Amino acid sequence: MDPQTQFCPNLACPARGKTGEKNIIIHSRKPERYQCTVCQKTFSAKVGTPFYRLHHSADLVTCVMTLIAFGCPVQAIVAAYGLDERTVMTWQQRSGEHCQQVHTHLVIRPRDLIHVQLDEIRVKAQGMVLWLAMAVMVSTRLWLGAAVSPQRDEGLIGEIVQLVRETALARPLLICVDGLRSYLSAIQAVFRSPLPHGKKGRPQLIHWPDIHIGRVIKQYQGKRMVDVIRKMAQGSEVGAKALLTKSQGGSKLNTAYIERLNATFRSRLASLARRSRALLKNPETLTPLVYLMGSVYNFCSEHKSLRLKLWVSERGYRWVQRTPAMAAGISDHCWSVKELLQFRVPIPAWEPPKHRGKRSAAEMALITRWCS
């Protein structure tokens, strides 16, 4: 137990969300509880994780979530471990929501994306069809997130493009998509910033410079693909080729990397497969399940194409394996699934309540210490 890595989860505490401030002490070791010396509240080490208030061990939950993240059917887990199916689905829901919070906290940050690819997957659900849109950063193979919608329309495309917008810096960017026309209008509408003019009224929105949009259109004759048309919908071919070279994403426009990622998700979730009789029973479980699989892919799965040579001597070398999160600079080692589930997302810092008149000396001392 390390109190320096813990923070107070009490929302009324001025020290909430702060680590390394020496305000957390060990309250009891056997149940793993800490105490905050500011608000005098005790809390469990599992608060903020999927293990909080579960009657089963963390190792069992981690083992079950690892199997689900790599495509093991729930029925097989129920038969092997003697668990109730509703219990397993509850664990999956809690773990998926936790992974989505971890993904938002660590991955959805402005970074130089260079080259991004987007695509959609048709999901077969019970009595309906869903569409799953995903994005990947080509240079690091980092999964940027997903959006789910019952229709393949502008709302779905706009949501996944907005996710890319929140992760991108205002630098040259190549976006490769398929022949769906909604991508062009969504990218042009989202990648804009207000231009302050110092007057009343809404400022003018200007388009980001150096946004290159490449389209890869596959033409079919029956069920057989006969031709692939590659063209620029926005930007220049010279700029697109420079970004392709910089990201090591091939020599011509393609959507190969997002298609490989789609294949990985299809192999782990049967309802995503093209020719499968498996159906998604509850559509609400799709988003947490996808974020569970995507977070395990980002933080816990070493990618062969990302490995680096480490020269040990003049005569030999060894390979250093890396995950997409390591290649993107988010983590410095390959996480275990338990480490992913135990990660506590920090809560927002405390803000002093509104006060009319002069504040007391004690309140000013709290503001000076915890709001600096």
N, C-alpha and C positions, 0 to 999 in steps of 0.2 A: 504494500500500500504506500503510495507516494502522494502526500497532501499537496505538494507543489504543482502537480498536474491537474488538480481538481479545482472546480469553481462552484460557488454557491448558486443553487438553482432557484432560490427564493426570490420571486419577482419584486417583493417589497424591500429587499435588502439593498443598501447602497453599494455593496461589494459584489453584486451578482455578475456572473460572467467573467470575473477577473481571476487570472491565474498568476501564481508566483508572487502574490502580495502578502504571504505568510498569515493570512486570515483563516486558513483551513487547517484543522487539527484532526487527529484520529480519535474518534469517539469510542469505537469498539472494533476489534479485529475479526472476531469470528463471524459476525453478520456483515462485516465490511461496511461500516458506517463512519461518516465524517461529521464534523461539526464546524459551523462558521462562528468565529469569535465576534463578529460584528452584530449579527442578528440572533445568535445563540441557537439557531435551528440546526437539527441534525438531518442528514439525508443519506440515502443508500448510494453505494458506488455504482449501482446499476441504473440509477435514475437517468433518463435521457437516452436509454438504449432499449432494444427489443427484449432484453432479459428482465426488465423491471417487473416485479410482482408475478413472475412465472414460477410454477411449482416444480418444473423440471430443471435439470442442470443445464448450465450454459453450454457445456460440451455437446450434449445431445441436441440442443437447438441448433448449434453451429453445424453439426454433422448433417442434420436434416436440411438446413438451408443450403449447404454446399451441394448436396445431391440435387435439390430443386434447381439451383443455379446452373447446373451442368446437364439438366434435361431428364432427370430421373422422374418417372411418373409418381404422382401422389399415392396411387393405389399400391405401388410396390413398397413405398416407404411405410404405409399403414400396415401392410402384411409383414414386413421385416421387423419393425420395431413395436408392433402391437399398440399403436396410437390410434386415437379417434381421428377421422378425416377432418372434422371441424376444428380440432386442435391444430392440425398441420396447416390448414388454411388460415387460421388466425395468426400463427407464427409467420406464415408467408406474407400476410397483409402487413403486419407490424414491421417485419424486416424490410419489405419493399418501401414502405413509407419512410423508414429510417434512412435507407440508402438514397432515396430521392432528396432528403434533406442534406445528406453528406455531399451528394453530387452538386446540389445548388450552392453549397458553401465553398467547396473546393474547386469545382470545374468551371462553374459559370462565373468567370472573371475575365476582364479584358486581357487578351493575349494576341500576339501576332499569328493569325491563323494561316496565312499565306495561300493555302489551297484547301477548299472544303467541297465535299460531295454530299448530295442529298438524294433521297429516294423514298418510295413508299412501298409498304407490304400489305397485301390483302389478308385479313384475318377472318377466319371462318368461326363465327360464334353461333350459339344455339338460337335459331330463329332470326338471325340477322347477320350482316356483314360489317366488319369494322375495318378501318384503314389506319395503319401505323406508319408515320413518317419519322425518319431518323436522319441524323447528320454525323459526319465523321471528319476529323482533321487529318488530312492525308499524311503530312510529314511525321506525325507522332502516332498515328492510328488511334487517336483519342476519340472516344465516343462522346459526342456533345449533348446528347439527349434525344428525347422522343416526344411525339405528340399523337394523340389518339382522337379519332372522330368517326362517326358513323357514315360520313360521306367524304369522298375524295374531291373536296371543293377548295375554294379560296380561303376558307376559315382554317382548314387543316394546314395548308401550305403557309399561310400567314403566321400561324403559331410556331412552326418549326423554323421559319426564316427569322422571326423575332428572337428565338432562342439563339440562333447564330449571331444576330446583331448584338445581343447582350454579351457575347463572348469575344467579340472582335474589336480590335483597335482600328482607328482610322488610318489604315495603311493599305498598300496595294493588296488586293484579294481576288483570287480566282474562285468562282463558284461553278461547279459542273453539275448539271441536272439532265434529266431526260427530256422527252418531247412535250411534257405537260405545259400548256401555255400559262397556267396560273403562276408558275415560278417567276416569270419575267415581271409581271405586274406586282407581285408580292415583294420581290427584291427591290424594285424601284421605289415602292411605297415605304418600305421599312428602313432602308439605308439612306435616311435623310436626317439632318440636324438643323435646329433653329439658328437663324442668323440674327443676333440682337441688333436692333437699330435705334434703341434709346427713345422710342416713341410709344404711345399707347397702342394697344391692339396686339394681335397675334403676330409674332415675328415670322418672317419668310423661312420656309424649309428649303434647304439646299441639298442637292444630292452629294453623296460622298464621291470624291474623285478616285480614279483608279480601281473601280469595281468592274471586274471582267466576268461576264456570264457566258459560259460555254454550254452548248446544247448537244447532246448525243442522242440522235433519233434513229431508232432501229426500225427497219422496214421488213414486214413479214409477207409471205405469200402462203396463205393457209396457216399452218403452224410452224413453218420453216422460215428462219431469218435469212433474207437474201441480200441485205445491204445495210450499212451503217453510215449515216450522214452526220458529219461533225462540222458545226459552224458556230460562229460567234454571234450571240444575240446582243451583246453590249461589250464595248471595249475593243482592244486591238489584238490581233494575233501575235504580234511581237511581244506585247506585255504578258499575254497568256503563256507563251512559250518560256519566257523568263521565269514566271512563277512556277511553271511545271518543273523546270530544271532545279529551281531553288528548293522545292518541296520533294524532289525525287519521285514525282508522281507520274513518270512516263514521258514519252516524247511527243504525244499528241493527246487531244482531248479524250477523256474516258470517264466512266463511272465504275471502274473495276473495283475500287477499294470499298465503296459503299455496298456493292453487290457481294463482295466477300464477307463483309460484316453481316449483311442480310442472311447469307448462307450459314454463318455461325449461329445467329439467332434462330433460324429455321431448324437447325439440328438440335437445339435445346428446347424448343417449344413446338409441339406437334401441330398446334392450330395454325402456325405460320407456314407450314409446308404446303406446296402447291397441290400435290395429289395425296391427300390424307383424309381419313374418315374421322379424325379427331376434331372435336368441336370445343370451343371455349364456352363453358357453362355460364359463368358470370362475367359480363363485360367489365364490371367495376374492378375486377382483379387483374386486368391486363396491364394497366399503368404501373402499379407496384411491382408486379412480376418482371416487367421489362426493365425497370430501374434496378431491381436486384441483380438481374443478369448483366446489365450494362455496367454496374459498379464493380461486380466481380471481374468482368472483362477488363475494366480500366485499371484496377488497383491490385488484383490478385492473379492475373494471368500473364505470364511472360510471352512476349511476341517474338518469334524467331527473326523476323525482318528488322527488329530494333536492336539486336545484339551488337556489341562493340568489341573490337579486338583490344586486348590488354597485353602488351608485350612484356613478358616476364624476364626474358634475357635476349641476347642476340640470336639465339637458336630457336626460340620457341615463344609461343603466345598462348593465351587462353581467352575464351569468349566470356564476356560479361553480359548476362541476360538482363533484359529490361522489360518493364511493363509500359503500356501507354502513358500511365501517370508519371512514371520515372522519366520517360522521354520528354514529356511536357514540363518537367520541373516541378510537379505537384508533390511528389514523394521522393524519398531517397532510398527506398528499399521496396521489395515486393511484399505487400501486405498479405497476411493470412485472412481468411474469411472471418475468423473470430475478432481479429483486430479491426476489421471493417465494421462489424456489428457493435463493437465496444467503443467506437469513436463517438465522442460526445460533441455535438454541434454547439458552439458557444451561443448564449442568448444575448440579446441586445444589452448594452450597458445601461446602467441606472441613470435616469434623468430626474432632477429635483422637481417636486410638484410646484405648480404655480402658486405664487405667494404675493399677497398685496401688503405693501408696507415693508418695514425693515425686518430682515431675517435675524434669527437668534444666533448667538455665537456658536452653539453646538451645530446648528444647521449649516452655517458657513464653513465650519471645520469639515463636515462631511462632504460638502460640495468641493472644497479645496482639495481633499484627498482623493475622492473617487471620481470626480468629473474632470480631472486634469488630463 
